[in-house]
Amino acid sequence: MAPAALVVLTTLATEEDARRLVTALVGERLVACGTLVTGARSIYRWEGELREENEVLVVLKTDASRWDALAAAVRERHPYAVPELLALPIERGLDRYLAWLRNEVIG
């Protein structure tokens, strides 16, 4: 059976918030890895108002079997009222990397 790897995206307002979230998720084995990409700029409409904010993009790598627990943990810890949490399926990847990813979150 091929791994059901996911790349999951979220954004946070500060690097400190992003680091805290990713550290907790890796510690709980909900994700194998989280990459913080600073310098993102988001433009969006919120409650009828156009906004533009600096954010940190977080790229999480996990297995689909961990999605429900991951989503619950993010909802619990994320400081935004409506956090972005988007899962993208991985069609292909290096076998050794995908094995490592699966081992980190499933064992």
C-alpha positions as CSV (number, residue, x, y, z in Angstrom):
1,M,0.0,0.0,0.0
2,A,1.4,3.4,-1.0
3,P,1.7,6.0,1.8
4,A,-1.1,8.6,1.8
5,A,1.1,11.5,2.4
6,L,-0.3,15.0,2.8
7,V,1.2,18.5,2.7
8,V,-0.9,20.7,4.9
9,L,-0.7,24.5,4.8
10,T,-1.5,27.0,7.5
11,T,-0.6,30.6,8.3
12,L,0.2,32.4,11.5
13,A,0.8,36.0,12.4
14,T,4.3,35.6,14.0
15,E,7.3,33.3,13.7
16,E,7.0,32.6,17.5
17,D,3.3,31.4,17.1
18,A,4.3,29.3,14.1
19,R,7.3,27.8,15.9
20,R,5.2,27.0,19.0
21,L,2.5,25.3,16.9
22,V,4.9,23.2,14.8
23,T,6.9,22.1,17.9
24,A,3.7,20.9,19.5
25,L,2.5,19.1,16.4
26,V,5.9,17.3,15.8
27,G,6.1,16.5,19.5
28,E,2.7,14.8,19.4
29,R,3.7,13.0,16.2
30,L,0.8,14.6,14.3
31,V,3.3,15.8,11.6
32,A,6.7,14.6,10.7
33,C,8.0,18.0,9.9
34,G,6.9,21.6,9.7
35,T,8.6,24.3,7.6
36,L,8.3,27.9,8.5
37,V,8.3,30.3,5.5
38,T,8.6,33.9,6.8
39,G,7.9,37.0,4.8
40,A,4.5,35.9,3.4
41,R,2.0,38.7,2.7
42,S,-1.7,37.9,2.7
43,I,-4.4,40.1,1.2
44,Y,-7.9,39.0,2.1
45,R,-11.4,40.2,3.0
46,W,-12.4,39.7,6.7
47,E,-15.7,40.7,8.1
48,G,-16.3,43.0,5.0
49,E,-13.0,44.8,5.3
50,L,-10.1,44.4,2.9
51,R,-6.9,43.5,4.9
52,E,-3.2,43.1,4.2
53,E,-1.0,41.4,6.8
54,N,2.4,39.9,7.2
55,E,2.2,36.2,8.0
56,V,4.3,33.1,8.3
57,L,3.4,30.3,6.0
58,V,3.7,26.9,7.6
59,V,4.1,23.8,5.5
60,L,3.3,20.6,7.4
61,K,4.1,17.1,6.2
62,T,2.0,14.2,7.5
63,D,0.0,11.0,6.7
64,A,-3.7,11.2,5.9
65,S,-4.4,8.9,8.8
66,R,-3.4,11.7,11.1
67,W,-5.7,14.3,9.5
68,D,-8.5,14.3,12.1
69,A,-6.2,14.5,15.1
70,L,-4.1,17.2,13.3
71,A,-7.1,19.3,12.5
72,A,-8.4,19.0,16.1
73,A,-5.0,20.0,17.5
74,V,-4.7,23.0,15.1
75,R,-8.2,24.2,15.9
76,E,-7.3,24.0,19.7
77,R,-4.0,25.8,19.4
78,H,-4.3,28.2,16.5
79,P,-4.8,31.8,17.6
80,Y,-7.0,32.8,14.6
81,A,-10.7,32.6,14.9
82,V,-10.8,30.8,11.5
83,P,-7.4,29.3,10.8
84,E,-6.4,28.3,7.3
85,L,-5.8,24.5,7.2
86,L,-5.6,23.0,3.7
87,A,-4.5,19.5,3.0
88,L,-2.9,18.7,-0.4
89,P,-2.5,15.0,-1.3
90,I,1.0,13.9,-2.5
91,E,0.9,11.8,-5.7
92,R,4.6,10.9,-5.7
93,G,7.7,11.3,-3.6
94,L,11.0,9.6,-2.9
95,D,10.3,6.3,-1.3
96,R,12.8,6.8,1.5
97,Y,11.3,10.2,2.4
98,L,7.8,8.9,2.4
99,A,8.8,6.0,4.6
100,W,10.5,8.4,7.0
101,L,7.4,10.6,7.1
102,R,5.1,7.7,7.8
103,N,7.4,6.3,10.4
104,E,7.5,9.6,12.2
105,V,3.7,10.0,12.5
106,I,2.6,6.4,12.6
107,G,5.6,4.4,13.9
